[in-house]
Amino acid sequence: MSALRLVTAAARRAPRNFALGRRGYAEAADKINLSLVLPHQAIFTSADVVQVNVAAATGDMGILANHAPTIEPLRPGVVEVIEAGNQSKKWFVSGGFATVHPNNKLTINAVEAAPIEAFSAEAVRANLQEALKVAAGNGSEEDKVEARIEADVYEALQHALSK
């Protein structure tokens, strides 16, 4: 018997009285419980927020209450936390992971994070130029790779500051 027929036959014999979990849309009153932690500091600890926007490796992502459980690697970028009353707080993170748990819980583990307003656009621009010089220079391959990573972070930070 082919695998498809075997699966189809098994599905027909399976009991039909099990409950399927249904996802709905987040209500305006729904909150997500956020923990945003660094190795040395907790920025949010089980705080109820309306929405969190993250720079996931697969693309920017908005997380509301009732979001499907997932684990997303974070690229260097902005984590925006929207609290009640549409108050927005933004942090630049160097990378990490966002884990959406069942029951409206979100944990973000980041290597480093700083408020976006703590950065100077001029300093970022100067450091980016220096990193690009080293990456294109005659140094060792290790120095070039480190400079390229540094340049990627500065480019993400420059983009975040221009918004």
SEKEDO-781078 format. One line per field, with one value per residue: chain; x, y, z of N, C-alpha, C in turn; residue number from 0. Coordinates in steps of 0.2 Angstrom, whole numbers, always signed. Last residue first. Layout:
cadena A; ...
n_x X; ...
n_y Y; ...
n_z Z; ...
ca_x X; ...
ca_y Y; ...
ca_z Z; ...
c_x X; ...
c_y Y; ...
c_z Z; ...
num NUM; ...
REM end
This chain:
cadena A; A; A; A; A; A; A; A; A; A; A; A; A; A; A; A; A; A; A; A; A; A; A; A; A; A; A; A; A; A; A; A; A; A; A; A; A; A; A; A; A; A; A; A; A; A; A; A; A; A; A; A; A; A; A; A; A; A; A; A; A; A; A; A; A; A; A; A; A; A; A; A; A; A; A; A; A; A; A; A; A; A; A; A; A; A; A; A; A; A; A; A; A; A; A; A; A; A; A; A; A; A; A; A; A; A; A; A; A; A; A; A; A; A; A; A; A; A; A; A; A; A; A; A; A; A; A; A; A; A; A; A; A; A; A; A; A; A; A; A; A; A; A; A; A; A; A; A; A; A; A; A; A; A; A; A; A; A; A; A; A; A; A
n_x +77; +90; +94; +93; +104; +114; +113; +116; +129; +135; +134; +143; +155; +157; +159; +170; +180; +181; +186; +199; +205; +206; +215; +225; +224; +222; +205; +191; +190; +195; +185; +173; +177; +177; +163; +157; +162; +155; +142; +141; +144; +132; +122; +124; +113; +103; +91; +89; +96; +104; +111; +118; +111; +94; +80; +64; +49; +32; +16; +2; +1; +17; +30; +42; +58; +71; +89; +102; +109; +111; +97; +91; +75; +61; +44; +29; +13; -1; -7; +4; +18; +29; +45; +56; +72; +82; +97; +105; +93; +87; +78; +63; +51; +34; +16; +6; -1; -9; -3; +10; +24; +31; +47; +58; +66; +73; +79; +69; +68; +51; +39; +26; +12; +7; +13; +17; +32; +42; +54; +65; +79; +90; +108; +118; +113; +96; +79; +62; +47; +30; +15; +3; -15; -30; -39; -40; -36; -29; -38; -35; -33; -38; -35; -47; -51; -57; -66; -64; -51; -46; -49; -45; -31; -28; -30; -20; -9; -10; -10; +4; +11; +3; +4
n_y +283; +283; +274; +262; +264; +264; +250; +244; +248; +243; +229; +229; +233; +222; +212; +218; +217; +203; +201; +208; +201; +188; +191; +206; +221; +230; +234; +233; +234; +246; +254; +250; +256; +269; +271; +268; +279; +290; +286; +286; +299; +305; +300; +293; +284; +284; +281; +268; +260; +244; +228; +212; +199; +195; +187; +189; +181; +182; +175; +170; +156; +150; +161; +166; +172; +179; +181; +191; +207; +220; +232; +247; +250; +261; +263; +271; +272; +268; +265; +252; +251; +243; +242; +237; +234; +236; +226; +212; +199; +185; +170; +165; +153; +153; +152; +165; +177; +183; +200; +202; +207; +210; +209; +209; +194; +183; +188; +202; +214; +217; +224; +221; +228; +230; +222; +218; +211; +202; +214; +222; +222; +215; +211; +203; +197; +204; +203; +206; +199; +202; +197; +206; +209; +214; +225; +222; +205; +196; +183; +166; +149; +134; +117; +105; +91; +75; +67; +58; +45; +38; +33; +42; +41; +29; +31; +41; +34; +24; +32; +37; +25; +11; -6
n_z +57; +58; +68; +60; +52; +61; +65; +54; +52; +64; +61; +50; +55; +63; +53; +47; +57; +58; +45; +46; +56; +50; +39; +43; +32; +22; +20; +22; +35; +39; +32; +40; +52; +49; +46; +58; +66; +60; +62; +76; +79; +73; +81; +96; +107; +116; +110; +111; +125; +121; +124; +120; +119; +124; +124; +127; +128; +131; +132; +129; +130; +123; +119; +108; +110; +102; +104; +97; +95; +99; +99; +105; +110; +113; +118; +116; +121; +119; +131; +136; +125; +114; +110; +98; +95; +80; +78; +72; +73; +82; +79; +87; +90; +94; +95; +88; +99; +109; +107; +95; +87; +71; +63; +49; +45; +50; +61; +68; +76; +83; +93; +103; +112; +125; +140; +157; +161; +166; +166; +155; +158; +168; +165; +160; +149; +147; +143; +144; +145; +144; +139; +131; +132; +125; +121; +108; +104; +91; +83; +86; +83; +91; +93; +92; +101; +95; +88; +79; +78; +62; +50; +41; +43; +38; +25; +22; +25; +15; +3; +4; +3; -4; +0
ca_x +69; +87; +94; +88; +97; +113; +112; +110; +125; +135; +131; +136; +152; +157; +154; +164; +178; +178; +180; +194; +204; +203; +208; +223; +225; +227; +212; +194; +187; +198; +192; +174; +176; +183; +168; +156; +164; +163; +144; +140; +149; +139; +122; +125; +118; +110; +93; +91; +91; +105; +105; +118; +118; +99; +87; +69; +55; +37; +22; +4; -2; +9; +28; +35; +54; +65; +83; +99; +107; +116; +100; +95; +82; +65; +51; +34; +19; +4; -7; -3; +15; +23; +40; +52; +67; +78; +92; +106; +99; +87; +85; +66; +58; +39; +23; +8; +4; -11; -6; +4; +21; +27; +41; +55; +63; +69; +83; +71; +72; +58; +42; +33; +15; +2; +13; +12; +28; +35; +53; +58; +76; +84; +102; +119; +116; +103; +84; +68; +53; +37; +19; +8; -8; -26; -37; -37; -41; -28; -35; -40; -30; -40; -34; -42; -52; -52; -69; -65; -57; -45; -51; -52; -35; -27; -34; -27; -10; -9; -16; -2; +11; +7; +0
ca_y +282; +287; +281; +263; +264; +270; +256; +243; +250; +250; +232; +227; +237; +228; +211; +217; +223; +207; +198; +210; +208; +189; +189; +199; +217; +224; +235; +234; +228; +240; +255; +249; +248; +266; +273; +264; +272; +289; +287; +280; +294; +307; +298; +299; +284; +284; +288; +271; +264; +251; +232; +218; +199; +199; +186; +191; +182; +183; +177; +177; +160; +150; +155; +168; +166; +180; +177; +187; +200; +217; +225; +244; +248; +258; +263; +267; +274; +269; +272; +255; +250; +248; +240; +242; +231; +239; +230; +218; +202; +192; +173; +169; +155; +153; +151; +158; +176; +177; +194; +204; +202; +213; +205; +213; +200; +182; +186; +195; +213; +214; +224; +221; +225; +229; +227; +218; +217; +200; +207; +221; +228; +214; +216; +207; +193; +204; +202; +207; +199; +203; +197; +201; +211; +209; +224; +228; +210; +200; +189; +171; +155; +139; +124; +108; +98; +79; +71; +65; +48; +42; +29; +40; +48; +30; +26; +43; +39; +22; +28; +41; +29; +17; +0
ca_z +57; +53; +70; +66; +49; +57; +70; +57; +47; +63; +67; +49; +50; +66; +58; +43; +55; +64; +47; +41; +57; +56; +38; +43; +38; +21; +21; +15; +32; +41; +30; +33; +52; +52; +41; +52; +68; +60; +55; +72; +81; +71; +73; +92; +102; +119; +111; +105; +122; +124; +122; +122; +121; +120; +127; +123; +131; +126; +135; +129; +135; +124; +122; +110; +111; +104; +102; +102; +92; +95; +102; +99; +111; +108; +120; +113; +123; +113; +129; +136; +131; +114; +115; +100; +98; +86; +76; +75; +70; +81; +81; +81; +92; +89; +98; +88; +93; +105; +111; +99; +91; +76; +65; +55; +44; +44; +56; +67; +70; +84; +86; +103; +106; +120; +135; +152; +160; +166; +169; +157; +156; +166; +167; +166; +153; +145; +148; +140; +148; +141; +145; +130; +133; +126; +128; +110; +106; +97; +83; +85; +85; +86; +95; +88; +100; +98; +94; +76; +81; +68; +56; +41; +45; +46; +28; +21; +29; +22; +5; +4; +10; -4; +0
c_x +66; +80; +90; +88; +92; +106; +110; +108; +117; +130; +130; +131; +144; +153; +152; +158; +171; +176; +177; +187; +198; +201; +203; +216; +224; +229; +216; +201; +190; +196; +196; +181; +176; +183; +175; +161; +163; +165; +152; +143; +148; +144; +129; +126; +118; +115; +100; +93; +93; +99; +106; +112; +119; +106; +91; +75; +60; +43; +27; +10; +1; +7; +20; +32; +47; +61; +77; +94; +105; +114; +105; +98; +85; +72; +55; +41; +24; +10; -3; -2; +8; +19; +35; +46; +62; +73; +88; +101; +100; +94; +84; +73; +61; +46; +28; +15; +5; -7; -9; +2; +16; +24; +37; +48; +60; +65; +80; +75; +74; +61; +49; +35; +22; +6; +8; +12; +23; +31; +45; +58; +68; +80; +96; +114; +118; +107; +91; +74; +59; +42; +26; +13; -3; -19; -32; -35; -37; -33; -34; -35; -35; -36; -35; -41; -46; -53; -63; -67; -57; -51; -49; -54; -42; -31; -34; -32; -18; -11; -16; -9; +6; +6; +4
c_y +287; +287; +285; +271; +265; +270; +263; +248; +249; +252; +240; +230; +236; +233; +218; +216; +223; +214; +202; +207; +210; +196; +190; +197; +210; +220; +229; +234; +228; +234; +249; +249; +246; +259; +269; +265; +267; +282; +286; +280; +288; +302; +300; +297; +291; +284; +289; +278; +267; +255; +239; +222; +206; +199; +190; +191; +184; +185; +177; +179; +167; +154; +155; +161; +168; +174; +179; +182; +197; +210; +223; +237; +245; +256; +259; +268; +269; +272; +274; +262; +253; +246; +245; +239; +237; +234; +233; +223; +208; +194; +180; +171; +159; +155; +150; +157; +168; +175; +189; +198; +205; +207; +209; +209; +203; +188; +185; +193; +206; +214; +222; +220; +226; +226; +225; +224; +216; +207; +206; +214; +228; +220; +213; +211; +197; +199; +201; +207; +200; +203; +197; +202; +205; +212; +219; +228; +216; +205; +192; +177; +160; +145; +129; +115; +101; +86; +74; +69; +56; +45; +32; +37; +46; +36; +27; +38; +41; +28; +26; +38; +34; +21; +6
c_z +61; +53; +65; +68; +54; +54; +66; +61; +50; +58; +66; +55; +50; +62; +61; +48; +51; +62; +53; +43; +52; +57; +44; +41; +37; +27; +20; +15; +25; +37; +32; +30; +44; +51; +43; +47; +62; +61; +55; +65; +77; +73; +71; +85; +98; +114; +114; +105; +116; +121; +125; +120; +124; +123; +122; +126; +126; +130; +130; +133; +135; +130; +122; +113; +113; +104; +105; +100; +98; +92; +97; +102; +105; +111; +115; +116; +120; +115; +123; +134; +130; +120; +115; +105; +101; +88; +82; +73; +73; +78; +79; +83; +86; +93; +93; +91; +94; +99; +106; +103; +95; +80; +71; +57; +50; +42; +49; +61; +70; +77; +87; +96; +107; +114; +129; +147; +155; +166; +170; +161; +157; +164; +164; +169; +160; +150; +144; +144; +143; +146; +143; +136; +132; +127; +130; +117; +108; +98; +90; +84; +82; +88; +90; +91; +97; +96; +98; +82; +79; +71; +63; +48; +45; +48; +36; +25; +28; +26; +12; +6; +10; +2; +0
num 162; 161; 160; 159; 158; 157; 156; 155; 154; 153; 152; 151; 150; 149; 148; 147; 146; 145; 144; 143; 142; 141; 140; 139; 138; 137; 136; 135; 134; 133; 132; 131; 130; 129; 128; 127; 126; 125; 124; 123; 122; 121; 120; 119; 118; 117; 116; 115; 114; 113; 112; 111; 110; 109; 108; 107; 106; 105; 104; 103; 102; 101; 100; 99; 98; 97; 96; 95; 94; 93; 92; 91; 90; 89; 88; 87; 86; 85; 84; 83; 82; 81; 80; 79; 78; 77; 76; 75; 74; 73; 72; 71; 70; 69; 68; 67; 66; 65; 64; 63; 62; 61; 60; 59; 58; 57; 56; 55; 54; 53; 52; 51; 50; 49; 48; 47; 46; 45; 44; 43; 42; 41; 40; 39; 38; 37; 36; 35; 34; 33; 32; 31; 30; 29; 28; 27; 26; 25; 24; 23; 22; 21; 20; 19; 18; 17; 16; 15; 14; 13; 12; 11; 10; 9; 8; 7; 6; 5; 4; 3; 2; 1; 0
REM end
